[in-house]
């Protein structure tokens, strides 16, 4: 699964890396992003170039939901069921997005408790999760929300968890965002990311509390710790 991640990239770099038509409204680094918070996403926009940055609530709220609480349990969408599960199938057909990240966290179960790890690109560059988004209009105002798609863990992630977020290759961004893309072909993109491009290392348990949103969350633990 993916229940916590970080985005430490400047708006200027985000615009360049993801070929956005404008810099996103993302003025500060985030070290510990959690469900229900506002996160950055990138969507198809036929009136732009065509990638549009957007701020969405993490936790997808289907258009048919009676209230927003359902979003608390829909932070992730399984790749093998998004085409058929009522909560996600409409978004999979028409409303796909990229969710930029610098790294994400996973917790390994140990005898002395759970040890958090950060997983990131060896290059240090930002990347994008495959995501879905929806608009809910039954409250006082519309709420746009999103979910991160997960798949089976690769060999790097397997000791930590049996699932991992889908990380898309840059060459696949356009196909993922294009509303006209074939659903069958899109399913082929939802695979575990190659181990060789990723690194995983233990970090401080300060990341366990989402109120701790500071550089310490991503700092590698020293050998003595």
Residue pairs with C-beta under 8 A, 6 or more apart in sequence:
1 76
1 150
1 161
1 163
1 165
2 75
2 76
2 104
2 106
2 129
2 148
2 150
2 164
2 165
3 34
3 35
3 75
3 76
3 105
4 32
4 33
4 34
4 104
4 105
4 207
4 210
5 33
5 101
5 102
5 103
5 104
5 105
5 129
5 165
6 29
6 30
6 31
6 32
6 33
6 101
6 102
6 103
6 104
6 105
6 118
6 217
6 218
7 26
7 29
7 30
7 33
7 39
7 40
7 100
7 101
7 102
7 126
8 29
8 30
8 31
8 102
8 218
9 17
9 26
9 29
9 100
9 102
9 126
11 23
11 24
11 25
11 26
11 27
12 23
13 126
14 20
14 23
14 24
14 26
14 40
14 53
14 100
14 126
15 22
15 23
15 24
17 100
17 125
17 126
18 42
18 51
18 53
18 98
18 100
18 128
18 173
19 49
19 51
20 42
20 49
20 51
20 52
20 53
21 45
21 48
21 49
21 51
21 52
22 53
23 53
24 40
24 53
24 55
25 53
25 55
26 40
26 53
30 213
31 207
31 212
31 213
31 214
31 215
31 216
31 217
31 218
32 207
32 210
32 212
32 213
32 214
32 217
33 39
33 58
33 213
34 58
34 210
35 58
35 59
35 72
35 75
36 57
36 58
36 59
36 71
36 72
37 57
37 58
37 210
38 55
38 56
38 57
38 58
39 55
39 56
39 57
39 58
39 99
39 146
40 53
40 54
40 55
40 56
40 99
40 100
41 53
41 54
41 55
41 56
41 97
41 98
41 99
41 100
41 131
41 133
41 146
42 51
42 52
42 53
42 54
42 97
42 98
42 99
42 100
42 128
42 177
43 51
43 52
43 54
43 95
43 97
43 98
43 133
43 177
44 50
44 51
44 52
44 96
44 177
44 178
44 179
45 51
45 52
50 177
51 98
51 173
51 177
54 97
54 133
54 144
56 97
56 133
56 144
56 145
56 146
57 71
57 143
57 144
57 145
57 146
58 75
58 145
58 146
58 147
58 148
59 71
59 72
59 73
59 74
59 75
59 145
59 146
59 147
60 71
60 74
60 75
60 77
60 87
60 88
60 91
60 132
60 133
60 134
60 145
60 146
60 147
61 68
61 70
61 71
61 74
61 134
61 136
61 143
61 145
62 70
62 74
62 86
62 87
62 88
62 90
62 91
62 134
62 136
63 90
63 134
63 135
63 136
63 137
64 86
65 71
65 136
65 138
66 138
67 138
67 139
68 136
68 139
68 143
70 87
71 145
74 87
74 88
74 147
75 147
75 148
76 147
76 148
76 149
76 150
76 165
77 85
77 87
77 88
77 92
77 132
77 147
77 148
77 149
77 150
78 85
78 149
78 150
78 151
78 163
79 149
79 150
79 151
79 166
79 187
79 190
80 151
81 88
82 88
82 89
82 91
82 92
82 132
82 149
83 89
83 92
83 183
83 187
88 132
88 147
90 134
91 132
91 133
91 134
91 147
92 132
92 183
92 186
93 183
94 179
95 132
95 133
95 134
96 130
96 131
96 132
96 133
96 176
96 177
96 179
96 186
97 131
97 132
97 133
97 146
97 177
98 128
98 129
98 130
98 131
98 168
98 173
98 176
98 177
99 128
99 129
99 130
99 131
99 146
99 148
100 126
100 127
100 128
101 126
101 127
101 128
101 129
102 120
102 126
102 218
103 118
103 119
103 120
103 121
103 218
104 118
104 119
104 120
104 129
104 165
105 116
105 117
105 118
105 119
105 203
105 207
106 116
106 117
106 119
106 157
106 160
106 161
106 164
106 200
107 114
107 115
107 116
107 117
107 160
107 161
108 114
108 115
108 116
108 117
108 159
108 160
108 161
114 208
115 202
115 205
116 202
116 203
116 204
116 205
116 207
116 208
117 160
117 200
117 201
117 202
117 203
118 200
118 201
118 203
118 217
118 218
118 220
119 156
119 157
119 160
119 164
119 198
119 199
119 200
120 198
120 199
121 127
121 197
121 198
121 199
122 196
122 197
122 198
122 199
123 197
127 167
127 168
128 167
128 168
128 170
128 173
129 148
129 149
129 165
129 166
129 167
129 168
130 148
130 149
130 165
130 166
130 167
130 168
130 176
130 189
130 190
131 146
131 147
131 148
131 149
132 146
132 147
132 149
133 144
133 145
133 146
133 147
134 144
134 145
134 146
135 142
135 143
135 144
135 145
136 142
136 143
136 144
136 145
137 143
148 165
148 166
149 165
149 166
149 190
150 163
150 164
150 165
150 166
151 163
151 164
151 165
151 166
151 190
151 191
151 192
152 162
152 163
152 164
152 192
153 160
153 161
153 162
153 163
153 164
153 192
154 164
154 192
154 193
154 194
154 195
154 198
155 195
156 195
156 198
156 200
157 163
157 164
157 192
157 200
160 200
164 192
164 193
166 189
166 190
166 191
166 193
167 193
168 176
168 189
172 189
175 181
175 185
175 186
175 189
176 186
176 189
201 220
201 221
202 220
202 221
203 217
203 218
203 219
203 220
203 221
204 216
204 217
204 219
204 221
204 225
206 212
206 214
206 216
206 217
207 217
